[in-house]
Amino acid sequence: MAETTHGWEQTDLLGLGLPSAPAVTVSVEVEASGLGPEETATDQPSPHEMDAYEEEPPLDEAPSNRRNQVPVSLPGFARPLARSSPRLLERLLILDTETTALQPQQGECIEVGAVLFHVPGRAVLTQVSFLLPCNTNGAEAINGIPAAVSQLEQPWQEALNCFLAMVTAADGILAHNAAFDRQWFGHGALPALDKPWICSMEDICWPAERHLRPNPSVRDLALAYGVPVWAAHRALTDCTYLVQVLQRCDGLEDLLLAAQEPRRLYRAQLAYSQRHHAKAAGFRWNDPVPGAWSKRLSEREVTTLPFPVNPVLSA
């Protein structure tokens, strides 16, 4: 997963032991949305920005009357699934990747870590981690994996086969920032994974009493559940943190069922002065929709928002 590094280390190792899309082309409205760059609510807009917000059309204006409908290719998840009652994914494959760049077009996956986790028993069934040989690693400063180490003799093909057997045994896949990890499968030695995906960063609504910010990092999530954090940016280590969180999570089954609800991309409809509400609700500015605050939501989650949203139109 791609996350910001923190100059922080915790030496308390107690409790660490474990129990034994394709791209989707959509039509995006790119005229002024009434929202500005990701700033605090007290920031003052420039005259140019205010001119843009004054041009915002009424919320009830028909989409066909809006100007500048521009097709944009958005990375991430496929179209929402048809509405149905989700079943509990009892065997979750918790996975993480370390990579040499942010996109497959720019680099390669250099490490895969995975844990097959039994949800009803809160138990680890199988785990594996392996390096994939790479000539260079532009992200060595982040993940600490020299390219030369990845080229040392090791049974990575056998480990890959073990990983694929774990995929077959799993009912679904859980990853933190799943859109990032998912994009590497189907490239190089890694095949595409045809399983339901859950993102522990965006799809799971963690309990309010944990006082987590929207879209929490693995580090913040682990600490909120009392899991000691002693290392970061190695694939199996991050999987271990997620396993520990799930084992300590009350009502895990309900959280996972809610996370499986069909989702689609929505765009916040807020005045410039109210844009901080979108940020507080976990919407992202300019990602993946250019010039807008957007987030993937289920229909149920839409009804809980204190501000209006519009779905991003699919092509």
C-alpha positions in Angstrom: 0.0 0.0 0.0 1.2 3.5 -0.6 1.2 5.6 2.6 3.1 8.5 4.0 6.0 7.5 6.1 6.3 8.8 9.7 9.5 9.3 11.7 8.0 7.3 14.5 8.8 4.0 16.2 7.4 2.1 19.1 9.6 -0.4 20.8 6.9 -2.2 22.8 6.6 -5.5 21.0 4.0 -7.0 23.4 1.0 -8.4 21.7 2.5 -8.7 18.2 2.3 -12.5 18.1 -0.4 -14.0 16.0 -2.5 -16.9 17.1 -1.6 -19.6 15.2 -10.1 -2.3 -12.5 -9.7 -2.1 -15.0 -9.9 1.7 -15.5 -13.5 3.0 -15.8 -14.3 5.7 -18.3 -16.8 8.2 -17.0 -18.2 11.5 -17.9 -17.2 14.1 -15.3 -18.6 17.6 -15.0 -15.5 19.8 -14.8 -17.0 23.3 -14.6 -16.6 25.0 -11.2 -18.1 22.8 -8.5 -18.3 25.3 -5.7 -15.3 23.7 -4.0 -11.7 24.7 -3.8 -8.3 23.1 -3.2 -7.9 21.2 -0.1 -7.5 24.0 2.5 -8.8 24.9 5.9 -12.3 26.3 6.2 -10.8 29.8 7.1 -8.9 30.1 3.9 -10.0 33.0 1.7 -10.6 32.4 -2.0 -8.8 34.4 -4.7 -10.9 36.6 -7.0 -10.4 34.0 -9.7 -11.8 31.3 -7.5 -14.8 33.4 -6.5 -15.6 34.0 -10.1 -15.6 30.3 -10.7 -17.9 29.6 -7.7 -20.4 32.2 -8.8 -20.8 30.2 -12.0 -22.0 27.1 -10.2 -25.3 26.0 -11.7 -28.4 25.2 -9.5 -28.3 21.8 -8.0 -31.6 20.9 -9.6 -30.4 21.7 -13.1 -30.6 18.7 -15.4 -27.3 17.1 -16.3 -28.0 17.5 -20.0 -28.0 21.3 -19.5 -24.7 21.5 -17.8 -21.6 22.6 -19.8 -18.3 21.0 -20.5 -19.1 17.3 -20.2 -15.6 15.8 -20.6 -14.9 12.1 -20.6 -12.1 11.3 -18.1 -10.5 7.9 -17.4 -10.6 7.2 -13.7 -8.5 4.5 -12.0 -9.8 2.1 -9.5 -12.8 -0.1 -9.1 -15.2 -1.3 -11.7 -18.9 -0.4 -12.0 -21.0 -1.0 -8.9 -22.4 -4.5 -8.4 -26.1 -5.2 -8.8 -28.0 -4.6 -5.6 -28.2 -7.8 -3.5 -27.8 -8.9 0.1 -24.1 -9.6 0.7 -23.0 -12.7 2.4 -20.3 -12.8 5.0 -16.8 -13.5 3.5 -15.6 -16.0 6.1 -12.1 -16.5 4.6 -10.4 -13.2 3.9 -7.1 -12.9 2.1 -5.4 -9.9 3.7 -2.8 -8.7 1.3 -0.3 -5.9 0.8 2.2 -5.0 -1.9 5.5 -3.1 -2.0 6.3 -1.5 -5.3 9.0 0.4 -7.1 6.6 3.2 -8.2 3.1 4.5 -7.8 1.7 3.0 -11.0 2.4 -0.2 -13.0 3.2 1.9 -16.1 6.1 3.4 -14.1 7.4 0.5 -12.1 6.9 -3.0 -10.8 5.7 -4.9 -7.7 8.7 -5.9 -5.7 7.0 -7.7 -2.7 3.8 -9.4 -1.9 2.6 -10.3 1.6 -0.6 -12.2 2.4 -2.5 -13.8 5.3 -5.5 -16.1 4.9 -7.7 -15.1 7.8 -10.8 -17.0 9.2 -13.3 -14.4 10.3 -15.6 -16.4 12.6 -12.6 -18.0 14.4 -10.4 -14.8 14.2 -7.6 -17.1 13.2 -4.7 -17.0 10.9 -4.8 -20.0 8.5 -1.8 -19.4 6.2 0.6 -16.6 5.5 3.3 -16.0 2.9 5.7 -13.2 1.8 8.0 -13.1 -1.1 10.1 -10.8 -3.3 9.8 -10.4 -7.0 13.1 -9.8 -8.9 13.5 -6.2 -10.0 16.4 -4.4 -11.7 15.8 -1.1 -9.9 13.7 0.2 -7.0 12.9 3.9 -7.1 11.0 3.5 -3.8 13.9 1.9 -1.9 13.9 4.9 0.5 10.3 4.1 1.4 10.2 0.3 1.5 13.8 -0.4 2.3 14.2 -3.2 -0.3 17.3 -2.9 -2.4 16.9 -4.2 -6.0 20.0 -6.4 -5.5 18.3 -8.2 -2.6 15.3 -9.0 -4.8 17.6 -10.7 -7.3 19.1 -13.1 -4.7 18.3 -16.7 -5.2 15.0 -17.6 -3.5 12.0 -19.8 -4.3 9.7 -16.9 -5.3 7.9 -19.0 -7.9 6.9 -21.6 -5.3 5.8 -18.8 -3.0 3.7 -17.3 -5.8 2.0 -20.7 -6.2 1.3 -20.8 -2.5 -0.2 -17.3 -2.7 -2.4 -18.3 -5.6 -3.6 -21.3 -3.7 -4.5 -19.0 -0.8 -6.4 -16.8 -3.3 -8.4 -19.9 -4.4 -9.3 -20.7 -0.8 -10.4 -17.2 0.0 -13.9 -15.8 -0.3 -12.7 -12.3 -0.7 -9.7 -10.0 -0.5 -9.0 -7.2 2.0 -6.3 -4.6 1.5 -5.6 -1.1 2.9 -5.9 1.4 0.0 -7.1 -1.5 -2.1 -7.2 0.6 -5.3 -3.4 0.9 -5.1 -2.7 -2.8 -4.4 -5.3 -4.1 -6.9 -3.7 -2.3 -9.9 -0.6 -4.4 -9.7 -2.4 -7.7 -10.3 -2.6 -8.6 -14.0 0.9 -7.2 -14.6 4.2 -9.1 -14.8 4.2 -12.3 -12.8 1.1 -11.4 -10.9 -2.2 -12.6 -12.4 -5.5 -10.6 -12.0 -7.5 -11.6 -9.0 -11.1 -12.3 -9.6 -12.5 -12.0 -6.1 -14.5 -9.4 -4.2 -12.3 -6.7 -2.7 -12.8 -4.8 0.5 -10.7 -1.6 1.3 -10.0 -1.3 5.0 -9.2 2.4 4.4 -12.4 3.5 2.5 -15.0 0.7 2.7 -15.0 -0.1 6.4 -16.7 2.5 8.7 -14.6 2.0 11.9 -16.4 2.7 15.2 -16.6 6.3 16.2 -15.2 5.6 19.7 -11.8 4.8 18.1 -11.5 8.5 17.1 -10.0 7.7 13.7 -9.9 10.4 11.0 -11.5 9.5 7.6 -9.3 7.2 5.5 -6.9 6.3 8.3 -3.4 4.9 7.7 -2.5 1.4 8.8 -0.4 2.9 11.6 -3.3 5.0 12.9 -5.7 2.1 12.7 -3.3 -0.2 14.6 -2.7 2.3 17.3 -6.4 2.9 17.7 -6.9 -0.8 18.5 -3.8 -1.0 20.8 -1.6 -2.8 18.4 2.0 -1.9 18.9 3.7 -0.6 15.7 7.3 -1.4 15.3 8.0 -1.3 11.6 6.4 -0.1 8.4 6.4 -0.5 4.6 7.0 -4.2 4.4 4.2 -6.2 3.0 3.7 -8.9 5.6 4.2 -6.5 8.5 1.3 -4.4 7.3 -0.8 -7.5 6.9 0.0 -8.5 10.5 -1.2 -5.1 11.8 -4.5 -5.6 9.9 -4.9 -9.1 11.3 -4.3 -7.8 14.8 -6.9 -5.1 14.3 -9.5 -7.6 13.0 -8.9 -9.9 16.0 -9.6 -7.0 18.4 -12.6 -5.6 16.6 -16.0 -6.0 18.2 -18.8 -6.5 15.7 -16.4 -7.4 12.9 -19.0 -9.4 10.9 -21.3 -6.4 10.8 -18.5 -4.1 9.7 -17.5 -6.4 6.9 -21.1 -6.9 5.7 -21.6 -3.1 5.5 -18.3 -2.8 3.6 -19.6 -5.2 1.0 -22.5 -3.0 0.0 -22.4 -1.9 -3.7 -20.6 1.4 -4.1 -20.3 4.1 -6.7 -18.5 7.3 -7.0 -20.2 10.5 -5.8 -19.3 14.2 -6.0 -20.0 16.6 -3.2 -22.3 19.5 -3.9 -21.2 22.2 -1.5 -20.5 26.0 -1.5 -16.9 27.0 -1.4 -17.2 28.1 2.3 -18.6 24.7 3.2 -15.9 22.5 1.6 -14.5 21.5 4.9 -17.6 19.3 5.4 -16.5 17.2 2.4 -13.0 16.8 3.8 -14.3 15.8 7.2 -16.5 13.2 5.6 -13.5 11.6 3.8 -14.0 13.0 0.4 -10.9 13.7 -1.6 -10.1 16.8 -3.6 -9.1 16.2 -7.3 -8.8 12.4 -6.8 -10.1 10.6 -8.7 -12.4 13.3 -10.1 -10.5 16.4 -11.4 -11.7 19.6 -9.8 -14.1 18.1 -7.3 -14.4 16.4 -3.9 -15.4 12.8 -4.5 -15.8 9.5 -2.6 -17.1 6.0 -3.2 -20.3 5.5 -1.2 -23.1 3.0 -0.8 -26.7 4.2 -1.1 -27.1 3.8 2.7 -24.0 6.0 3.4 -25.4 8.7 1.0 -28.5 9.0 3.2 -26.3 9.7 6.3 -24.4 12.7 4.8 -25.2 16.2 6.0 -24.8 17.7 2.5 -26.0 16.8 -1.0 -24.0 14.7 -3.5 -24.4 13.7 -7.1 -23.3 10.4 -8.6 -20.5 10.6 -11.1 -22.0 9.6 -14.4 -20.8 6.4 -15.9 -20.0 6.3 -19.6 
